[in-house]
Amino acid sequence: MSRPRYGSVLGRLRGLVREVAKFGAVGGLGVLVNLGVFNLIRHTTDLQVVRASVIATVVAIATNYLGFRYFAYRDRAQSGRTRELVLFAAFSAIGLVIENGVLYTATYGFGWDGPVATNVFKFFGIGTATVFRFWSYRTWVFKALPAAAPAEPMPEPAPLPRPERRPEPLPEPAPASN
């Protein structure tokens, strides 16, 4: 059974579905880490909601980098690790602002700061930031390797020259007997 070519629409769609599934698996673990650390901090300390959320987001970002680099995007270009880390940190920081901006607005703008409300808006902020993160990570951080050029078919070998066919020499006439 042959695999679909990535040049075809169906092949590209299948590739995108695989990428989204891997991104989702890593992101799902990140959400659990994020919400777990957030609730642990909220229930064991007196930190303000958004500060606890920022700490939880940073822990989840570190977890996610490992998952993205070594699982979801392991087949992507790995040259320029410093560049990759800087871009990952920059786009993650923007995602952190998006995620915690939602929580900040709900908590301090509308006064929704109960345990259920903070978790709902934390989760909503994560979802909003995830759309941005997916786009930015796949576009800028974990760039796809250029598609391999299809192998050119081997040229047909030149036909071997046919040996010339020389007529066989006529037998020497037998000497005449007198």
C-alpha positions in Angstrom: 0.0 0.0 0.0 1.5 3.3 -1.0 1.4 6.4 1.1 -0.3 9.5 -0.4 2.0 12.1 -1.8 2.2 15.2 0.3 1.8 17.3 -2.9 -1.8 16.2 -3.2 -4.6 17.9 -1.4 -5.6 14.8 0.5 -2.0 14.1 1.5 -1.6 17.7 2.8 -4.9 17.4 4.7 -3.8 14.1 6.3 -0.5 15.7 7.2 -2.3 18.7 8.8 -4.6 16.3 10.7 -1.6 14.4 12.1 0.1 17.7 13.1 -3.0 19.0 14.8 -3.4 15.6 16.7 0.2 15.7 17.9 -0.1 19.4 18.8 -3.3 18.6 20.7 -1.7 15.7 22.6 1.2 17.9 23.8 -1.2 20.8 24.4 -3.6 18.6 26.3 -0.8 17.6 28.7 0.2 21.3 28.9 -3.4 22.2 29.9 -3.4 19.6 32.6 0.0 20.9 33.9 -1.2 24.5 33.6 -4.5 24.0 35.5 -2.9 21.6 38.0 -0.1 24.1 38.9 -2.6 27.0 38.9 -5.0 25.2 41.3 -2.2 24.0 43.5 -0.8 27.5 43.9 -4.3 29.0 44.4 -5.1 26.5 47.2 -1.8 26.5 49.0 -0.7 30.1 48.8 -2.2 33.6 49.0 -0.9 34.6 45.6 -3.3 36.7 43.5 -5.1 34.9 40.7 -3.2 36.3 37.7 0.2 35.8 39.4 -0.6 32.2 40.1 -1.8 31.8 36.5 1.4 33.3 35.1 3.6 30.9 37.1 1.4 28.0 36.0 1.6 29.1 32.4 5.4 29.3 32.5 5.6 25.8 33.9 3.3 24.5 31.1 5.4 26.4 28.5 8.5 24.6 29.6 6.7 21.2 29.5 5.2 22.0 26.1 8.6 22.9 24.6 9.9 19.4 25.3 6.8 17.8 23.9 6.8 19.9 20.8 10.5 19.5 20.0 10.8 15.8 20.8 7.3 14.6 19.8 5.0 16.8 17.7 7.7 18.5 15.6 10.6 16.0 15.9 10.6 15.7 12.1 11.1 19.4 11.6 14.3 21.3 11.0 16.6 21.1 14.1 19.3 23.5 13.0 19.5 26.8 14.9 18.3 25.6 18.3 19.1 29.0 19.8 16.9 30.7 17.2 14.2 28.1 17.9 14.2 28.7 21.7 14.2 32.5 21.3 11.2 32.3 18.9 9.4 29.8 21.1 9.9 32.0 24.2 8.7 35.1 22.3 5.6 33.5 20.9 4.9 31.7 24.2 5.1 35.1 26.0 2.6 36.5 23.6 0.4 33.5 24.3 0.9 34.0 28.0 -0.4 37.6 27.7 -3.4 36.5 25.6 -4.2 33.7 28.1 -3.8 35.7 31.2 -5.3 38.8 29.7 -8.6 36.9 29.5 -8.3 35.8 33.1 -7.3 39.4 34.2 -10.3 40.9 32.4 -12.7 38.4 34.0 -11.2 38.7 37.4 -10.5 42.4 37.7 -12.8 43.8 35.0 -15.9 41.9 35.9 -15.2 40.7 39.4 -15.5 37.0 38.5 -13.0 35.6 40.9 -14.6 32.5 42.4 -12.8 29.1 42.1 -15.1 28.0 39.3 -15.0 31.3 37.4 -11.3 31.5 37.5 -10.9 28.0 36.2 -13.4 28.6 33.4 -11.7 31.8 32.3 -8.3 30.3 32.7 -9.4 27.5 30.4 -11.0 29.9 28.0 -7.7 32.0 27.9 -5.7 28.8 27.2 -8.0 28.0 24.3 -7.7 31.4 22.8 -4.0 31.5 23.2 -3.7 28.0 21.7 -5.0 29.1 18.3 -2.3 31.8 18.2 0.4 29.3 19.5 -0.5 26.7 16.9 -0.1 29.1 14.0 3.0 30.8 15.3 4.9 27.6 16.3 4.2 25.8 13.0 4.9 28.9 10.9 7.9 30.4 12.7 9.4 28.2 15.4 9.2 24.6 14.1 9.5 25.2 10.4 8.7 22.4 8.1 11.6 21.0 6.1 11.4 21.6 2.4 9.5 18.9 0.6 11.9 16.4 -0.9 12.0 16.8 -4.7 10.6 13.7 -6.3 13.3 11.4 -7.5 13.8 11.7 -11.2 13.5 8.5 -13.0 16.8 6.9 -14.0 17.4 7.6 -17.7 17.1 4.7 -20.0 20.5 3.3 -20.7 21.8 3.9 -24.1 21.4 0.8 -26.3 24.6 -1.2 -26.6 26.0 -0.9 -30.1 25.3 -4.0 -32.2 28.3 -5.6 -33.4 28.7 -5.2 -37.1 27.9 -8.3 -38.9 30.6 -9.0 -41.5 29.9 -11.4 -44.1 31.8 -14.6 -43.5 34.7 -14.8 -45.9 34.1 -17.2 -48.8 36.1 -20.3 -48.6 39.2 -20.3 -50.7 38.6 -22.2 -53.9 40.3 -25.5 -53.9 43.3 -25.7 -56.1 42.4 -27.1 -59.4 43.8 -30.5 -60.3 45.0 -31.3 -63.8 
